[in-house]
Amino acid sequence: QVQLVESGGGLVQAGGSLRLSCAASGRNFRIYAMGWFRQAPGKGREFVAASGWSGGSTYYADSVKGRFTISRDNAKNTVYLQMNSLSPEDTAVYYCAARGPFQIATMRPTEYNYWGQGTQVTVSS
């Protein structure tokens, strides 16, 4: 069982930055693929970024490539999402998710076993 708690959301002006954190409880965090997803009002849950369980592979949605960076600290059981050059289109509730154990990272939210409660990111123009 893995429990996930996101933090770091908030209100930021366009062009600004935020760093989201997702702290995981439970054992063997390192053997879970971790993903970040987001959901804007009236829209479906959208893939943002993912990190493989080995930590060596990362994946990004085209809309955030070059602006967002996913990283993980297995010693702290935490995955991060550094978000730079934010725009109003990035406004959404951001969720972290875990898939595993020993499963590859994917872009499909239905393939993730565990979810956090979400953290709101609002980007003003």
N, CA, C and O atoms as CSV, one atom per row, in Angstrom:
chain,resi,resn,atom,element,x,y,z
A,1,GLN,N,N,0.846,-1.185,0.000
A,1,GLN,CA,C,0.000,0.000,0.000
A,1,GLN,C,C,0.887,1.242,0.000
A,1,GLN,O,O,1.866,1.317,0.741
A,2,VAL,N,N,0.539,2.198,-0.824
A,2,VAL,CA,C,1.290,3.442,-0.923
A,2,VAL,C,C,0.316,4.596,-0.739
A,2,VAL,O,O,-0.731,4.650,-1.384
A,3,GLN,N,N,0.668,5.503,0.136
A,3,GLN,CA,C,-0.121,6.720,0.304
A,3,GLN,C,C,0.687,7.904,-0.181
A,3,GLN,O,O,1.882,8.014,0.096
A,4,LEU,N,N,0.025,8.786,-0.907
A,4,LEU,CA,C,0.708,9.912,-1.540
A,4,LEU,C,C,0.099,11.221,-1.082
A,4,LEU,O,O,-1.122,11.352,-0.998
A,5,VAL,N,N,0.948,12.185,-0.786
A,5,VAL,CA,C,0.482,13.501,-0.356
A,5,VAL,C,C,1.237,14.567,-1.134
A,5,VAL,O,O,2.456,14.692,-1.022
A,6,GLU,N,N,0.487,15.340,-1.931
A,6,GLU,CA,C,1.100,16.411,-2.705
A,6,GLU,C,C,1.139,17.708,-1.912
A,6,GLU,O,O,0.331,17.922,-1.009
A,7,SER,N,N,2.074,18.557,-2.255
A,7,SER,CA,C,2.167,19.894,-1.671
A,7,SER,C,C,2.884,20.805,-2.651
A,7,SER,O,O,3.485,20.343,-3.620
A,8,GLY,N,N,2.814,22.100,-2.391
A,8,GLY,CA,C,3.559,23.051,-3.204
A,8,GLY,C,C,2.737,23.831,-4.201
A,8,GLY,O,O,3.261,24.725,-4.866
A,9,GLY,N,N,1.452,23.513,-4.321
A,9,GLY,CA,C,0.616,24.271,-5.232
A,9,GLY,C,C,0.372,25.677,-4.725
A,9,GLY,O,O,0.727,26.016,-3.596
A,10,GLY,N,N,-0.238,26.491,-5.573
A,10,GLY,CA,C,-0.543,27.849,-5.176
A,10,GLY,C,C,-0.868,28.727,-6.361
A,10,GLY,O,O,-1.123,28.243,-7.464
A,11,LEU,N,N,-0.854,30.020,-6.117
A,11,LEU,CA,C,-1.146,31.019,-7.143
A,11,LEU,C,C,0.161,31.671,-7.577
A,11,LEU,O,O,0.956,32.108,-6.745
A,12,VAL,N,N,0.372,31.731,-8.873
A,12,VAL,CA,C,1.600,32.317,-9.405
A,12,VAL,C,C,1.255,33.088,-10.673
A,12,VAL,O,O,0.291,32.763,-11.366
A,13,GLN,N,N,2.042,34.101,-10.963
A,13,GLN,CA,C,1.829,34.870,-12.188
A,13,GLN,C,C,2.424,34.142,-13.382
A,13,GLN,O,O,3.349,33.342,-13.243
A,14,ALA,N,N,1.891,34.428,-14.533
A,14,ALA,CA,C,2.423,33.843,-15.767
A,14,ALA,C,C,3.916,34.144,-15.875
A,14,ALA,O,O,4.370,35.254,-15.597
A,15,GLY,N,N,4.659,33.125,-16.285
A,15,GLY,CA,C,6.107,33.234,-16.363
A,15,GLY,C,C,6.834,32.807,-15.111
A,15,GLY,O,O,8.058,32.677,-15.107
A,16,GLY,N,N,6.086,32.588,-14.054
A,16,GLY,CA,C,6.686,32.200,-12.783
A,16,GLY,C,C,6.935,30.711,-12.680
A,16,GLY,O,O,6.738,29.958,-13.634
A,17,SER,N,N,7.373,30.301,-11.495
A,17,SER,CA,C,7.742,28.905,-11.257
A,17,SER,C,C,7.113,28.403,-9.967
A,17,SER,O,O,6.832,29.175,-9.051
A,18,LEU,N,N,6.902,27.116,-9.916
A,18,LEU,CA,C,6.481,26.413,-8.705
A,18,LEU,C,C,7.157,25.060,-8.692
A,18,LEU,O,O,7.479,24.497,-9.739
A,19,ARG,N,N,7.370,24.543,-7.482
A,19,ARG,CA,C,7.835,23.171,-7.366
A,19,ARG,C,C,6.842,22.385,-6.526
A,19,ARG,O,O,6.590,22.709,-5.366
A,20,LEU,N,N,6.290,21.356,-7.127
A,20,LEU,CA,C,5.385,20.461,-6.421
A,20,LEU,C,C,6.177,19.302,-5.833
A,20,LEU,O,O,7.155,18.830,-6.412
A,21,SER,N,N,5.724,18.861,-4.668
A,21,SER,CA,C,6.315,17.695,-4.025
A,21,SER,C,C,5.232,16.659,-3.787
A,21,SER,O,O,4.063,16.991,-3.589
A,22,CYS,N,N,5.635,15.421,-3.808
A,22,CYS,CA,C,4.723,14.321,-3.512
A,22,CYS,C,C,5.457,13.350,-2.600
A,22,CYS,O,O,6.391,12.664,-3.015
A,23,ALA,N,N,5.019,13.308,-1.361
A,23,ALA,CA,C,5.644,12.434,-0.374
A,23,ALA,C,C,4.880,11.121,-0.305
A,23,ALA,O,O,3.653,11.104,-0.209
A,24,ALA,N,N,5.615,10.037,-0.355
A,24,ALA,CA,C,5.016,8.706,-0.341
A,24,ALA,C,C,5.303,8.000,0.976
A,24,ALA,O,O,6.417,8.048,1.499
A,25,SER,N,N,4.291,7.355,1.490
A,25,SER,CA,C,4.492,6.504,2.662
A,25,SER,C,C,4.473,5.056,2.202
A,25,SER,O,O,4.075,4.756,1.076
A,26,GLY,N,N,4.894,4.185,3.056
A,26,GLY,CA,C,4.961,2.785,2.659
A,26,GLY,C,C,6.374,2.395,2.292
A,26,GLY,O,O,7.278,3.230,2.247
A,27,ARG,N,N,6.544,1.140,2.036
A,27,ARG,CA,C,7.870,0.623,1.783
A,27,ARG,C,C,8.195,0.603,0.301
A,27,ARG,O,O,7.306,0.606,-0.550
A,28,ASN,N,N,9.465,0.582,0.018
A,28,ASN,CA,C,9.941,0.316,-1.339
A,28,ASN,C,C,9.465,1.339,-2.366
A,28,ASN,O,O,9.048,0.978,-3.467
A,29,PHE,N,N,9.528,2.585,-2.005
A,29,PHE,CA,C,9.144,3.657,-2.928
A,29,PHE,C,C,9.904,3.542,-4.241
A,29,PHE,O,O,9.356,3.817,-5.308
A,30,ARG,N,N,11.143,3.143,-4.162
A,30,ARG,CA,C,12.017,3.162,-5.348
A,30,ARG,C,C,11.559,2.191,-6.426
A,30,ARG,O,O,11.982,2.319,-7.575
A,31,ILE,N,N,10.712,1.229,-6.094
A,31,ILE,CA,C,10.306,0.248,-7.095
A,31,ILE,C,C,8.964,0.598,-7.736
A,31,ILE,O,O,8.354,-0.228,-8.415
A,32,TYR,N,N,8.514,1.836,-7.509
A,32,TYR,CA,C,7.280,2.303,-8.130
A,32,TYR,C,C,7.589,3.368,-9.177
A,32,TYR,O,O,8.373,4.286,-8.935
A,33,ALA,N,N,6.972,3.235,-10.327
A,33,ALA,CA,C,6.986,4.326,-11.289
A,33,ALA,C,C,6.089,5.430,-10.743
A,33,ALA,O,O,5.044,5.162,-10.150
A,34,MET,N,N,6.510,6.670,-10.952
A,34,MET,CA,C,5.759,7.808,-10.423
A,34,MET,C,C,5.344,8.735,-11.557
A,34,MET,O,O,6.128,9.008,-12.466
A,35,GLY,N,N,4.135,9.206,-11.498
A,35,GLY,CA,C,3.637,10.100,-12.529
A,35,GLY,C,C,2.996,11.332,-11.941
A,35,GLY,O,O,2.519,11.328,-10.806
A,36,TRP,N,N,2.992,12.385,-12.730
A,36,TRP,CA,C,2.234,13.595,-12.417
A,36,TRP,C,C,1.175,13.768,-13.503
A,36,TRP,O,O,1.453,13.645,-14.696
A,37,PHE,N,N,-0.028,14.051,-13.063
A,37,PHE,CA,C,-1.151,14.302,-13.950
A,37,PHE,C,C,-1.819,15.592,-13.506
A,37,PHE,O,O,-1.578,16.079,-12.402
A,38,ARG,N,N,-2.657,16.140,-14.371
A,38,ARG,CA,C,-3.389,17.346,-13.990
A,38,ARG,C,C,-4.788,17.298,-14.586
A,38,ARG,O,O,-5.042,16.629,-15.587
A,39,GLN,N,N,-5.676,18.026,-13.942
A,39,GLN,CA,C,-7.052,18.078,-14.404
A,39,GLN,C,C,-7.567,19.496,-14.245
A,39,GLN,O,O,-7.666,20.022,-13.136
A,40,ALA,N,N,-7.890,20.102,-15.372
A,40,ALA,CA,C,-8.468,21.442,-15.382
A,40,ALA,C,C,-9.986,21.316,-15.311
A,40,ALA,O,O,-10.534,20.265,-15.645
A,41,PRO,N,N,-10.669,22.369,-14.881
A,41,PRO,CA,C,-12.133,22.301,-14.782
A,41,PRO,C,C,-12.771,21.927,-16.108
A,41,PRO,O,O,-12.471,22.517,-17.145
A,42,GLY,N,N,-13.653,20.938,-16.061
A,42,GLY,CA,C,-14.369,20.529,-17.262
A,42,GLY,C,C,-13.583,19.654,-18.214
A,42,GLY,O,O,-14.058,19.329,-19.302
A,43,LYS,N,N,-12.375,19.270,-17.807
A,43,LYS,CA,C,-11.532,18.442,-18.682
A,43,LYS,C,C,-11.160,17.139,-17.997
A,43,LYS,O,O,-11.310,16.991,-16.785
A,44,GLY,N,N,-10.673,16.196,-18.795
A,44,GLY,CA,C,-10.224,14.928,-18.252
A,44,GLY,C,C,-8.850,15.034,-17.633
A,44,GLY,O,O,-8.171,16.053,-17.758
A,45,ARG,N,N,-8.448,13.964,-16.960
A,45,ARG,CA,C,-7.135,13.940,-16.335
A,45,ARG,C,C,-6.075,13.759,-17.416
A,45,ARG,O,O,-6.173,12.869,-18.261
A,46,GLU,N,N,-5.068,14.614,-17.374
A,46,GLU,CA,C,-4.081,14.703,-18.443
A,46,GLU,C,C,-2.698,14.339,-17.917
A,46,GLU,O,O,-2.301,14.779,-16.838
A,47,PHE,N,N,-1.979,13.547,-18.674
A,47,PHE,CA,C,-0.609,13.203,-18.313
A,47,PHE,C,C,0.284,14.430,-18.392
A,47,PHE,O,O,0.163,15.246,-19.305
A,48,VAL,N,N,1.186,14.548,-17.419
A,48,VAL,CA,C,2.147,15.646,-17.404
A,48,VAL,C,C,3.579,15.115,-17.518
A,48,VAL,O,O,4.326,15.503,-18.416
A,49,ALA,N,N,3.949,14.227,-16.601
A,49,ALA,CA,C,5.323,13.723,-16.580
A,49,ALA,C,C,5.355,12.427,-15.784
A,49,ALA,O,O,4.469,12.161,-14.972
A,50,ALA,N,N,6.387,11.622,-16.028
A,50,ALA,CA,C,6.538,10.363,-15.294
A,50,ALA,C,C,8.001,10.011,-15.162
A,50,ALA,O,O,8.843,10.409,-15.967
A,51,SER,N,N,8.275,9.250,-14.118
A,51,SER,CA,C,9.623,8.777,-13.842
A,51,SER,C,C,9.575,7.283,-13.632
A,51,SER,O,O,8.769,6.790,-12.843
A,52,GLY,N,N,10.430,6.556,-14.331
A,52,GLY,CA,C,10.472,5.118,-14.185
A,52,GLY,C,C,10.912,4.704,-12.799
A,52,GLY,O,O,11.515,5.489,-12.067
A,53,TRP,N,N,10.608,3.458,-12.436
A,53,TRP,CA,C,10.911,2.999,-11.086
A,53,TRP,C,C,12.400,2.929,-10.846
A,53,TRP,O,O,12.847,3.023,-9.703
A,54,SER,N,N,13.170,2.768,-11.892
A,54,SER,CA,C,14.613,2.752,-11.723
A,54,SER,C,C,15.177,4.150,-11.553
A,54,SER,O,O,16.319,4.328,-11.130
A,55,GLY,N,N,14.354,5.146,-11.890
A,55,GLY,CA,C,14.776,6.529,-11.761
A,55,GLY,C,C,15.535,7.058,-12.960
A,55,GLY,O,O,15.805,8.257,-13.033
A,56,GLY,N,N,15.889,6.192,-13.907
A,56,GLY,CA,C,16.703,6.640,-15.023
A,56,GLY,C,C,15.919,7.177,-16.197
A,56,GLY,O,O,16.473,7.878,-17.044
A,57,SER,N,N,14.630,6.857,-16.261
A,57,SER,CA,C,13.821,7.260,-17.404
A,57,SER,C,C,12.793,8.293,-16.995
A,57,SER,O,O,12.136,8.157,-15.963
A,58,THR,N,N,12.659,9.320,-17.805
A,58,THR,CA,C,11.638,10.332,-17.574
A,58,THR,C,C,10.872,10.576,-18.869
A,58,THR,O,O,11.411,10.414,-19.964
A,59,TYR,N,N,9.626,10.962,-18.730
A,59,TYR,CA,C,8.743,11.170,-19.863
A,59,TYR,C,C,7.924,12.427,-19.610
A,59,TYR,O,O,7.568,12.737,-18.473
A,60,TYR,N,N,7.631,13.143,-20.690
A,60,TYR,CA,C,6.900,14.404,-20.563
A,60,TYR,C,C,5.846,14.537,-21.646
A,60,TYR,O,O,6.014,14.054,-22.766
A,61,ALA,N,N,4.774,15.191,-21.297
A,61,ALA,CA,C,3.804,15.602,-22.298
A,61,ALA,C,C,4.436,16.694,-23.158
A,61,ALA,O,O,5.253,17.480,-22.678
A,62,ASP,N,N,4.057,16.733,-24.404
A,62,ASP,CA,C,4.627,17.739,-25.309
A,62,ASP,C,C,4.365,19.152,-24.805
A,62,ASP,O,O,5.175,20.055,-25.013
A,63,SER,N,N,3.237,19.336,-24.146
A,63,SER,CA,C,2.848,20.675,-23.712
A,63,SER,C,C,3.731,21.218,-22.585
A,63,SER,O,O,3.738,22.422,-22.330
A,64,VAL,N,N,4.471,20.343,-21.913
A,64,VAL,CA,C,5.303,20.810,-20.798
A,64,VAL,C,C,6.787,20.561,-21.040
A,64,VAL,O,O,7.623,20.992,-20.245
A,65,LYS,N,N,7.118,19.885,-22.108
A,65,LYS,CA,C,8.512,19.555,-22.381
A,65,LYS,C,C,9.348,20.822,-22.481
A,65,LYS,O,O,8.985,21.779,-23.165
A,66,GLY,N,N,10.472,20.802,-21.783
A,66,GLY,CA,C,11.344,21.965,-21.775
A,66,GLY,C,C,11.011,22.980,-20.699
A,66,GLY,O,O,11.802,23.886,-20.436
A,67,ARG,N,N,9.845,22.840,-20.070
A,67,ARG,CA,C,9.446,23.760,-18.993
A,67,ARG,C,C,9.349,23.061,-17.641
A,67,ARG,O,O,9.663,23.655,-16.609
A,68,PHE,N,N,8.917,21.809,-17.643
A,68,PHE,CA,C,8.725,21.056,-16.410
A,68,PHE,C,C,9.802,19.982,-16.302
A,68,PHE,O,O,10.273,19.447,-17.306
A,69,THR,N,N,10.179,19.681,-15.068
A,69,THR,CA,C,11.151,18.625,-14.813
A,69,THR,C,C,10.669,17.757,-13.660
A,69,THR,O,O,10.354,18.261,-12.582
A,70,ILE,N,N,10.613,16.453,-13.893
A,70,ILE,CA,C,10.275,15.510,-12.835
A,70,ILE,C,C,11.563,14.936,-12.273
A,70,ILE,O,O,12.499,14.638,-13.015
A,71,SER,N,N,11.602,14.784,-10.967
A,71,SER,CA,C,12.761,14.161,-10.330
A,71,SER,C,C,12.275,13.425,-9.092
A,71,SER,O,O,11.167,13.659,-8.609
A,72,ARG,N,N,13.113,12.537,-8.591
A,72,ARG,CA,C,12.723,11.788,-7.411
A,72,ARG,C,C,13.918,11.621,-6.490
A,72,ARG,O,O,15.060,11.510,-6.935
A,73,ASP,N,N,13.632,11.606,-5.216
A,73,ASP,CA,C,14.637,11.362,-4.197
A,73,ASP,C,C,14.175,10.122,-3.442
A,73,ASP,O,O,13.331,10.211,-2.551
A,74,ASN,N,N,14.723,8.980,-3.798
A,74,ASN,CA,C,14.265,7.735,-3.198
A,74,ASN,C,C,14.587,7.665,-1.702
A,74,ASN,O,O,13.889,6.983,-0.952
A,75,ALA,N,N,15.626,8.356,-1.272
A,75,ALA,CA,C,15.968,8.351,0.146
A,75,ALA,C,C,14.903,9.083,0.963
A,75,ALA,O,O,14.704,8.790,2.142
A,76,LYS,N,N,14.224,10.034,0.328
A,76,LYS,CA,C,13.188,10.807,1.009
A,76,LYS,C,C,11.782,10.365,0.617
A,76,LYS,O,O,10.798,10.959,1.058
A,77,ASN,N,N,11.687,9.338,-0.199
A,77,ASN,CA,C,10.371,8.856,-0.667
A,77,ASN,C,C,9.555,9.991,-1.273
A,77,ASN,O,O,8.359,10.119,-1.007
A,78,THR,N,N,10.199,10.798,-2.076
A,78,THR,CA,C,9.536,11.984,-2.608
A,78,THR,C,C,9.819,12.146,-4.100
A,78,THR,O,O,10.933,11.918,-4.572
A,79,VAL,N,N,8.788,12.540,-4.817
A,79,VAL,CA,C,8.932,12.897,-6.228
A,79,VAL,C,C,8.554,14.362,-6.367
A,79,VAL,O,O,7.647,14.851,-5.693
A,80,TYR,N,N,9.258,15.052,-7.248
A,80,TYR,CA,C,9.072,16.489,-7.433
A,80,TYR,C,C,8.655,16.795,-8.867
A,80,TYR,O,O,8.915,16.024,-9.790
A,81,LEU,N,N,8.009,17.927,-9.022
A,81,LEU,CA,C,7.727,18.456,-10.346
A,81,LEU,C,C,8.086,19.934,-10.319
A,81,LEU,O,O,7.369,20.752,-9.743
A,82,GLN,N,N,9.205,20.261,-10.948
A,82,GLN,CA,C,9.617,21.648,-11.071
A,82,GLN,C,C,8.949,22.225,-12.306
A,82,GLN,O,O,9.102,21.700,-13.409
A,83,MET,N,N,8.205,23.311,-12.115
A,83,MET,CA,C,7.442,23.903,-13.211
A,83,MET,C,C,7.928,25.331,-13.435
A,83,MET,O,O,7.820,26.182,-12.552
A,84,ASN,N,N,8.457,25.576,-14.609
A,84,ASN,CA,C,8.958,26.896,-14.974
A,84,ASN,C,C,8.146,27.469,-16.134
A,84,ASN,O,O,7.420,26.745,-16.814
A,85,SER,N,N,8.276,28.753,-16.345
A,85,SER,CA,C,7.593,29.432,-17.455
A,85,SER,C,C,6.111,29.077,-17.494
A,85,SER,O,O,5.571,28.722,-18.542
A,86,LEU,N,N,5.475,29.176,-16.357
A,86,LEU,CA,C,4.072,28.792,-16.261
A,86,LEU,C,C,3.177,29.749,-17.034
A,86,LEU,O,O,3.441,30.948,-17.124
A,87,SER,N,N,2.123,29.188,-17.582
A,87,SER,CA,C,1.136,29.977,-18.312
A,87,SER,C,C,-0.250,29.661,-17.754
A,87,SER,O,O,-0.425,28.646,-17.079
A,88,PRO,N,N,-1.236,30.516,-18.026
A,88,PRO,CA,C,-2.594,30.243,-17.528
A,88,PRO,C,C,-3.118,28.875,-17.967
A,88,PRO,O,O,-3.949,28.284,-17.277
A,89,GLU,N,N,-2.642,28.367,-19.100
A,89,GLU,CA,C,-3.080,27.051,-19.573
A,89,GLU,C,C,-2.608,25.920,-18.660
A,89,GLU,O,O,-3.097,24.795,-18.767
A,90,ASP,N,N,-1.674,26.205,-17.774
A,90,ASP,CA,C,-1.195,25.190,-16.823
A,90,ASP,C,C,-2.062,25.132,-15.566
A,90,ASP,O,O,-1.829,24.291,-14.698
A,91,THR,N,N,-3.042,25.999,-15.457
A,91,THR,CA,C,-3.933,25.999,-14.296
A,91,THR,C,C,-4.718,24.701,-14.231
A,91,THR,O,O,-5.397,24.322,-15.186
A,92,ALA,N,N,-4.620,24.026,-13.097
A,92,ALA,CA,C,-5.280,22.724,-12.920
A,92,ALA,C,C,-5.015,22.230,-11.506
A,92,ALA,O,O,-4.211,22.797,-10.766
A,93,VAL,N,N,-5.711,21.164,-11.155
A,93,VAL,CA,C,-5.342,20.398,-9.971
A,93,VAL,C,C,-4.311,19.372,-10.423
A,93,VAL,O,O,-4.535,18.636,-11.384
A,94,TYR,N,N,-3.194,19.332,-9.733
A,94,TYR,CA,C,-2.113,18.424,-10.070
A,94,TYR,C,C,-2.104,17.246,-9.102
A,94,TYR,O,O,-2.186,17.417,-7.885
A,95,TYR,N,N,-2.002,16.054,-9.670
A,95,TYR,CA,C,-2.009,14.823,-8.891
A,95,TYR,C,C,-0.729,14.044,-9.133
A,95,TYR,O,O,-0.227,13.995,-10.256
A,96,CYS,N,N,-0.208,13.442,-8.091
A,96,CYS,CA,C,0.844,12.463,-8.312
A,96,CYS,C,C,0.242,11.074,-8.171
A,96,CYS,O,O,-0.770,10.881,-7.497
A,97,ALA,N,N,0.877,10.123,-8.812
A,97,ALA,CA,C,0.368,8.765,-8.838
A,97,ALA,C,C,1.529,7.792,-8.862
A,97,ALA,O,O,2.620,8.110,-9.335
A,98,ALA,N,N,1.276,6.601,-8.343
A,98,ALA,CA,C,2.286,5.553,-8.304
A,98,ALA,C,C,1.783,4.315,-9.038
A,98,ALA,O,O,0.609,3.953,-8.962
A,99,ARG,N,N,2.696,3.690,-9.740
A,99,ARG,CA,C,2.357,2.461,-10.474
A,99,ARG,C,C,3.411,1.418,-10.126
A,99,ARG,O,O,4.614,1.664,-10.218
A,100,GLY,N,N,2.926,0.249,-9.726
A,100,GLY,CA,C,3.911,-0.775,-9.428
A,100,GLY,C,C,3.396,-1.808,-8.470
A,100,GLY,O,O,2.193,-1.912,-8.234
A,101,PRO,N,N,4.313,-2.577,-7.916
A,101,PRO,CA,C,5.766,-2.419,-8.039
A,101,PRO,C,C,6.324,-2.993,-9.345
A,101,PRO,O,O,5.720,-3.867,-9.968
A,102,PHE,N,N,7.459,-2.491,-9.730
A,102,PHE,CA,C,8.222,-2.957,-10.882
A,102,PHE,C,C,7.434,-2.848,-12.186
A,102,PHE,O,O,7.537,-3.717,-13.052
A,103,GLN,N,N,6.651,-1.782,-12.322
A,103,GLN,CA,C,5.932,-1.515,-13.558
A,103,GLN,C,C,6.547,-0.307,-14.246
A,103,GLN,O,O,7.029,0.616,-13.589
A,104,ILE,N,N,6.525,-0.319,-15.570
A,104,ILE,CA,C,7.095,0.808,-16.295
A,104,ILE,C,C,6.177,2.016,-16.171
A,104,ILE,O,O,4.975,1.872,-15.950
A,105,ALA,N,N,6.739,3.179,-16.313
A,105,ALA,CA,C,5.940,4.392,-16.309
A,105,ALA,C,C,5.136,4.479,-17.597
A,105,ALA,O,O,5.636,4.150,-18.672
A,106,THR,N,N,3.903,4.918,-17.487
A,106,THR,CA,C,3.065,5.102,-18.663
A,106,THR,C,C,2.379,6.461,-18.592
A,106,THR,O,O,2.485,7.177,-17.597
A,107,MET,N,N,1.682,6.797,-19.658
A,107,MET,CA,C,0.974,8.076,-19.718
A,107,MET,C,C,-0.517,7.907,-19.425
A,107,MET,O,O,-1.265,8.885,-19.421
A,108,ARG,N,N,-0.943,6.687,-19.182
A,108,ARG,CA,C,-2.373,6.433,-18.991
A,108,ARG,C,C,-2.726,6.432,-17.508
A,108,ARG,O,O,-2.226,5.593,-16.759
A,109,PRO,N,N,-3.559,7.336,-17.081
A,109,PRO,CA,C,-3.889,7.402,-15.647
A,109,PRO,C,C,-4.542,6.127,-15.125
A,109,PRO,O,O,-4.399,5.806,-13.945
A,110,THR,N,N,-5.249,5.401,-15.969
A,110,THR,CA,C,-5.927,4.172,-15.517
A,110,THR,C,C,-4.939,3.090,-15.121
A,110,THR,O,O,-5.320,2.108,-14.483
A,111,GLU,N,N,-3.688,3.250,-15.486
A,111,GLU,CA,C,-2.693,2.221,-15.196
A,111,GLU,C,C,-1.926,2.494,-13.901
A,111,GLU,O,O,-1.003,1.756,-13.557
A,112,TYR,N,N,-2.304,3.540,-13.194
A,112,TYR,CA,C,-1.651,3.857,-11.927
A,112,TYR,C,C,-2.510,3.369,-10.766
A,112,TYR,O,O,-3.730,3.535,-10.758
A,113,ASN,N,N,-1.842,2.761,-9.785
A,113,ASN,CA,C,-2.557,2.117,-8.685
A,113,ASN,C,C,-2.966,3.085,-7.581
A,113,ASN,O,O,-4.037,2.954,-6.989
A,114,TYR,N,N,-2.098,4.057,-7.313
A,114,TYR,CA,C,-2.284,4.907,-6.142
A,114,TYR,C,C,-2.240,6.372,-6.553
A,114,TYR,O,O,-1.503,6.769,-7.455
A,115,TRP,N,N,-3.052,7.159,-5.861
A,115,TRP,CA,C,-3.193,8.577,-6.185
A,115,TRP,C,C,-3.161,9.430,-4.932
A,115,TRP,O,O,-3.614,9.018,-3.864
A,116,GLY,N,N,-2.619,10.621,-5.085
A,116,GLY,CA,C,-2.715,11.609,-4.036
A,116,GLY,C,C,-4.024,12.371,-4.145
A,116,GLY,O,O,-4.839,12.110,-5.030
A,117,GLN,N,N,-4.211,13.307,-3.241
A,117,GLN,CA,C,-5.468,14.051,-3.187
A,117,GLN,C,C,-5.471,15.261,-4.126
A,117,GLN,O,O,-6.520,15.852,-4.382
A,118,GLY,N,N,-4.305,15.618,-4.629
A,118,GLY,CA,C,-4.213,16.733,-5.564
A,118,GLY,C,C,-3.849,18.040,-4.899
A,118,GLY,O,O,-4.138,18.259,-3.723
A,119,THR,N,N,-3.212,18.905,-5.663
A,119,THR,CA,C,-2.873,20.240,-5.196
A,119,THR,C,C,-3.175,21.230,-6.314
A,119,THR,O,O,-2.842,20.988,-7.474
A,120,GLN,N,N,-3.799,22.332,-5.962
A,120,GLN,CA,C,-4.251,23.311,-6.960
A,120,GLN,C,C,-3.098,24.203,-7.387
A,120,GLN,O,O,-2.358,24.735,-6.560
A,121,VAL,N,N,-2.965,24.352,-8.692
A,121,VAL,CA,C,-2.030,25.315,-9.272
A,121,VAL,C,C,-2.838,26.300,-10.108
A,121,VAL,O,O,-3.560,25.904,-11.022
A,122,THR,N,N,-2.713,27.567,-9.794
A,122,THR,CA,C,-3.423,28.603,-10.525
A,122,THR,C,C,-2.411,29.613,-11.052
A,122,THR,O,O,-1.624,30.178,-10.293
A,123,VAL,N,N,-2.446,29.830,-12.362
A,123,VAL,CA,C,-1.523,30.758,-12.996
A,123,VAL,C,C,-2.331,31.944,-13.520
A,123,VAL,O,O,-3.215,31.782,-14.362
A,124,SER,N,N,-2.025,33.109,-13.025
A,124,SER,CA,C,-2.748,34.304,-13.452
A,124,SER,C,C,-2.019,34.982,-14.606
A,124,SER,O,O,-0.793,34.933,-14.707
A,125,SER,N,N,-2.799,35.609,-15.467
A,125,SER,CA,C,-2.210,36.263,-16.646
A,125,SER,C,C,-1.823,37.699,-16.335
A,125,SER,O,O,-1.313,38.404,-17.206
